[in-house]
Amino acid sequence: MPAKVEDGEQRGWIVPIGGAENKDDNPRILKRFVELCGANDADIVVIPTASRLEDTADRYEEIFSELGAARVATLDFDTRRDASETNRLERLREASGIFFTGGNQLRIATTIGGTPIAGLVRKCNARGVPVGGTSAGASILSDHMIVNGHEGGSPTAGGVQLAPGLGLTNRFVIDQHFRQRDRLGRLLAALAYNPFSVGIGLDEDTAAFIGPDNTLEVEGSGAVTVVDASNLQFSSMARVGENDPVCMLGLKVHILTAGATFDLESRRASAGSLAESKDNH
């Protein structure tokens, strides 16, 4: 569950990215993340546990430094014992931003889930520290985490595998590489299991910047597919056999691009700055 926000404080931004974000000619997503972390005073901790590539952490350290962060450090965790070490916990407490790289979200969940590090990430976010992640690092941020599933546009029984995530929020469930890997069906299946959550499908090079007021703002070159199941009228999930298609009635779907917003509390979407730019022409 999300950590409690103490009186006089506000939760930090949560920034899931759909993967393959632009890191070179126009790294606007990562640049905005650095700005939220303090810009030239930013102290960012990179957690590359999801990845098996040796240069993953080095690449993000280089990028964040080039974007103006004052200090960038890597905290990797090979074993669950690592996630209880005092010096690592102290380093994380110093951070003004925390970033999870891509890879395999189960490597993060099985290595740090339920450890002091996982609890501290939640506490840091509750006291105002932005927490972001790309690809697998995006999926891990919510309470319910999509691990695997079937490709395709239709939900099927057994078409998605879920596991506990880090639990920064229970308001949404995330899927990434969304349009590129045809993942609408598995996101819908996740919502058939848990209609309380808002489904957020992130295209590559696209991020959802979720502020302390639970307003989602879109940044990047793709789209964010928001599926609101709060008025779900019917689901056949409990009645069909394995791999059979699932009937779902009453879903509301929004396709948001850069500048558009979605209020996770009121469940209202807005064209945001897109509407403003149209009015000015």
C-alpha positions in Angstrom: 0.0 0.0 0.0 1.1 3.6 -0.6 3.0 5.2 2.3 1.0 7.8 4.3 1.6 11.5 3.4 2.3 13.4 6.6 0.5 16.6 7.4 2.2 19.6 5.7 3.8 17.4 3.0 2.6 16.3 -0.4 3.4 13.2 -2.4 6.1 13.4 -5.1 5.5 13.0 -8.8 5.1 9.5 -10.2 6.5 9.2 -13.7 6.0 5.9 -15.6 7.5 5.9 -19.1 6.5 3.5 -21.9 10.0 2.5 -22.8 12.4 3.5 -25.6 12.3 7.2 -24.5 14.4 9.6 -26.6 17.8 9.9 -25.0 19.6 11.9 -27.6 18.3 14.6 -29.8 15.2 15.5 -27.8 15.2 13.9 -24.4 12.3 16.0 -23.1 10.8 13.3 -20.9 14.1 12.7 -19.0 14.8 16.4 -19.0 11.4 17.1 -17.3 12.1 14.4 -14.7 15.5 16.0 -13.8 13.7 19.4 -13.4 11.2 17.8 -11.0 14.0 16.4 -9.0 15.6 19.8 -8.5 17.2 20.7 -11.9 20.8 21.8 -11.2 20.4 20.7 -7.6 19.0 17.2 -8.5 20.4 14.2 -6.7 19.1 11.2 -8.6 19.5 7.5 -7.7 19.3 5.1 -10.6 18.1 1.5 -9.8 19.0 -0.8 -12.8 18.0 -4.1 -11.1 15.5 -5.0 -13.8 18.2 -5.0 -16.5 20.9 -7.6 -17.2 22.9 -5.2 -19.4 26.0 -4.0 -17.7 26.0 -0.5 -19.3 22.3 0.4 -18.4 23.1 2.3 -15.2 26.1 4.0 -16.8 23.9 5.3 -19.7 21.3 6.9 -17.4 24.0 8.3 -15.1 25.5 10.0 -18.2 22.2 11.3 -19.5 21.0 12.7 -16.2 24.4 14.4 -15.7 24.3 15.9 -19.2 20.8 17.2 -18.4 22.1 19.1 -15.4 21.7 16.9 -12.4 24.2 17.8 -9.7 24.7 14.2 -8.5 23.7 10.8 -10.0 24.5 7.5 -8.4 23.6 3.9 -9.1 22.1 1.5 -6.5 21.9 -2.0 -7.9 20.6 -5.0 -5.9 21.8 -8.5 -6.8 20.3 -10.2 -3.7 17.6 -9.4 -1.2 20.2 -9.0 1.4 21.6 -6.0 -0.6 18.2 -4.3 -0.1 18.7 -4.2 3.7 22.2 -2.7 3.8 22.4 0.4 5.9 24.7 2.3 3.5 22.3 1.8 0.5 19.3 2.9 2.6 21.2 6.0 3.7 22.1 6.8 0.1 18.5 6.5 -1.0 17.3 8.8 1.8 19.6 11.5 0.4 18.1 11.4 -3.1 15.8 14.0 -4.6 14.7 11.6 -7.3 14.6 7.8 -7.9 14.6 6.2 -11.3 14.0 2.5 -12.2 15.4 1.3 -15.6 13.8 -1.2 -18.0 14.4 -4.9 -18.2 12.2 -7.4 -16.4 9.8 -6.2 -13.7 9.9 -9.5 -11.9 13.6 -9.0 -11.2 12.7 -5.9 -9.3 9.8 -7.4 -7.5 11.5 -10.6 -6.4 14.8 -8.8 -5.4 13.5 -5.8 -3.5 9.8 -6.5 -3.0 9.0 -6.5 0.8 12.4 -5.3 1.7 13.4 -2.1 3.6 14.4 -0.5 0.2 10.9 -1.0 -1.2 9.4 0.5 1.9 11.8 3.5 1.8 11.0 4.2 -1.9 7.3 4.5 -0.9 8.2 6.7 2.1 10.5 8.9 -0.1 7.7 9.4 -2.6 5.2 10.2 0.2 7.5 13.0 1.4 7.8 14.6 -2.0 10.5 12.7 -3.9 9.7 12.0 -7.6 9.9 8.4 -8.6 10.1 7.4 -12.3 10.7 4.3 -14.3 10.8 3.2 -17.9 9.3 0.0 -19.4 9.6 -2.6 -16.6 10.5 0.2 -14.3 7.2 1.8 -15.1 5.2 -1.3 -14.5 6.6 -1.8 -11.0 5.4 1.5 -9.7 1.8 0.6 -9.0 0.2 -1.7 -6.5 -1.0 -4.2 -9.2 1.7 -5.0 -11.8 1.3 -6.6 -15.2 3.9 -9.3 -15.6 3.0 -11.0 -18.8 0.1 -11.6 -21.1 -1.3 -12.2 -24.5 -0.9 -9.8 -27.4 -3.9 -8.5 -29.2 -6.8 -6.0 -28.9 -9.3 -8.3 -27.1 -9.3 -9.4 -23.5 -9.2 -13.1 -22.8 -9.6 -15.2 -19.7 -6.1 -15.9 -18.5 -4.8 -13.3 -20.9 -2.8 -11.4 -18.3 -0.5 -12.3 -15.4 -0.5 -9.9 -12.4 1.8 -9.7 -9.4 2.3 -7.1 -6.6 4.3 -4.0 -7.6 6.1 -1.5 -5.3 2.7 0.0 -4.4 3.4 3.8 -4.8 -0.3 4.0 -5.7 -3.3 1.8 -6.0 -5.1 4.1 -8.4 -3.9 2.6 -11.7 -2.3 -0.3 -13.4 0.3 0.3 -16.1 1.3 -1.4 -19.3 4.1 -0.2 -21.5 5.4 -0.5 -25.1 1.6 -0.3 -25.5 0.8 0.3 -29.2 4.1 -1.1 -30.4 3.4 -4.5 -28.8 -0.4 -4.6 -29.2 -1.2 -4.8 -25.5 -4.7 -3.4 -25.2 -6.2 -6.9 -24.6 -4.0 -7.7 -21.6 -4.7 -4.3 -20.0 -8.4 -4.8 -20.4 -8.1 -8.3 -18.9 -6.3 -6.7 -15.9 -9.2 -4.3 -15.5 -11.7 -7.1 -15.7 -10.0 -8.6 -12.6 -9.8 -5.2 -10.9 -12.2 -2.5 -12.2 -11.3 -0.1 -9.4 -8.0 0.8 -11.1 -7.5 3.1 -14.1 -5.7 1.3 -17.0 -2.8 3.3 -18.4 -1.2 2.1 -21.6 2.0 3.9 -22.4 3.4 4.1 -26.0 7.1 4.2 -26.4 8.8 7.6 -25.9 5.7 8.6 -23.9 5.3 9.3 -20.2 2.5 10.0 -17.7 3.6 12.7 -15.3 1.3 12.1 -12.3 1.4 15.0 -9.9 0.6 15.3 -6.2 -3.0 16.2 -7.0 -3.4 12.9 -9.0 -3.6 14.7 -12.3 -1.9 12.8 -15.1 -0.1 14.9 -17.8 1.1 13.4 -21.0 4.6 14.1 -22.4 6.4 12.6 -25.3 5.9 11.7 -29.0 3.3 9.0 -28.7 0.0 8.5 -26.9 -1.3 7.3 -23.5 -4.4 5.1 -23.6 -6.5 5.6 -20.5 -9.2 3.0 -19.8 -11.7 3.9 -17.1 -13.6 0.8 -15.9 -15.3 2.6 -12.9 -18.8 2.3 -14.6 -18.2 -1.3 -15.8 -21.7 -2.7 -16.3 -20.9 -6.3 -17.1 -17.9 -8.6 -17.3 -18.0 -12.2 -18.4 -14.5 -12.9 -16.9 -15.9 -15.3 -14.2 -18.0 -17.2 -16.7 -15.7 -18.1 -19.6 -13.1 -20.7 -20.1 -9.3 -20.3 -20.4 -8.3 -18.2 -23.4 -11.9 -17.4 -24.3 -12.7 -13.8 -25.2 -14.2 -11.7 -22.4 -17.3 -9.5 -22.8 -16.9 -6.1 -21.1 -19.6 -3.4 -21.2 -19.5 0.2 -20.0 -15.8 1.0 -20.5 -14.6 4.5 -21.2 -11.5 5.0 -23.3 -9.4 8.1 -23.8 -6.4 8.6 -26.2 -4.2 11.3 -24.8 -1.2 13.0 -26.4 1.3 15.5 -25.2 -0.4 18.3 -23.3 -3.6 16.3 -22.5 -4.5 15.4 -18.9 -6.6 13.0 -16.9 -7.8 13.5 -13.3 -7.4 10.1 -11.5 -9.9 11.2 -8.8 -12.7 12.7 -10.9 -12.0 10.4 -13.9 -12.2 13.4 -16.2 -10.0 13.8 -19.3 -9.0 17.1 -20.8 -7.3 18.2 -24.0 -5.3 20.6 -21.8 -2.7 22.7 -23.7 -3.9 21.1 -26.9 -7.2 22.9 -26.6 -5.4 26.1 -25.7 -3.2 26.0 -28.8 -6.2 25.5 -31.0 -8.0 28.5 -29.5 -4.9 30.6 -30.2 -5.1 30.0 -34.0 
